Amino acid sequence: MAEKSLASWVQRLAGVRKTLGREPTLAELLRLCSMHKMSEAEVQTQAKSWARANISTDGPRFD
């Protein structure tokens, strides 16, 4: 299901590129991103990624 969400994001970017006739700027991408509603699959994938990134590595902490 995450692939379907990714495909829709890719399709959305392709549409923006086609409409603009160029690569979108960072500001345009941020505006587009703010309008994107994450699917349940995307939320779960992000949560798993966040959890993996925050697993203790027994390394030094810098916070």
Backbone torsions as a table, in degrees:
resi	resn	phi	psi	omega
1	MET	NA	-33.6	178.4
2	ALA	-61.0	-33.0	178.3
3	GLU	-63.2	-38.6	178.3
4	LYS	-62.8	-44.0	178.5
5	SER	-63.3	-42.5	179.0
6	LEU	-63.2	-42.2	179.3
7	ALA	-61.6	-40.1	-179.9
8	SER	-66.6	-35.3	176.5
9	TRP	-67.5	-43.0	177.6
10	VAL	-61.1	-42.9	178.3
11	GLN	-64.4	-39.6	178.8
12	ARG	-62.9	-43.9	178.0
13	LEU	-64.2	-40.1	178.3
14	ALA	-61.4	-40.8	177.9
15	GLY	-63.6	-40.7	178.3
16	VAL	-64.8	-44.7	178.9
17	ARG	-60.3	-42.3	-179.3
18	LYS	-65.8	-44.1	179.9
19	THR	-62.9	-45.4	-177.9
20	LEU	-77.5	-28.2	-175.4
21	GLY	74.9	19.6	-179.5
22	ARG	-162.9	176.2	174.5
23	GLU	-73.6	136.7	178.4
24	PRO	-68.9	150.8	176.8
25	THR	-77.3	169.0	177.7
26	LEU	-59.7	-43.1	179.2
27	ALA	-60.5	-40.7	178.7
28	GLU	-66.6	-39.6	178.0
29	LEU	-66.4	-39.8	178.1
30	LEU	-64.7	-38.9	177.2
31	ARG	-63.5	-44.4	178.9
32	LEU	-63.4	-42.4	-179.5
33	CYS	-62.4	-37.9	-178.8
34	SER	-67.0	-20.9	178.9
35	MET	-90.5	-7.5	-176.5
36	HIS	-81.4	126.6	176.0
37	LYS	-98.3	116.7	-178.8
38	MET	-68.2	137.2	175.6
39	SER	-76.3	167.3	178.2
40	GLU	-59.8	-38.2	179.0
41	ALA	-64.1	-40.7	178.1
42	GLU	-65.5	-40.4	178.7
43	VAL	-61.9	-45.4	179.7
44	GLN	-64.0	-42.1	178.9
45	THR	-63.2	-43.3	178.1
46	GLN	-63.3	-41.1	-180.0
47	ALA	-63.3	-43.3	178.6
48	LYS	-64.5	-41.5	178.9
49	SER	-62.9	-44.3	179.5
50	TRP	-62.0	-43.2	-179.5
51	ALA	-63.5	-43.1	178.4
52	ARG	-62.7	-40.4	-177.8
53	ALA	-68.9	-22.7	-177.0
54	ASN	-103.0	11.5	175.3
55	ILE	-70.8	134.5	-178.7
56	SER	-62.3	133.4	177.5
57	THR	-107.3	6.5	-176.7
58	ASP	60.4	17.0	176.9
59	GLY	-87.7	176.5	178.9
60	PRO	-66.9	148.3	177.3
61	ARG	-102.5	142.2	-178.4
62	PHE	-117.9	20.2	178.7
63	ASP	-104.6	NA	NA
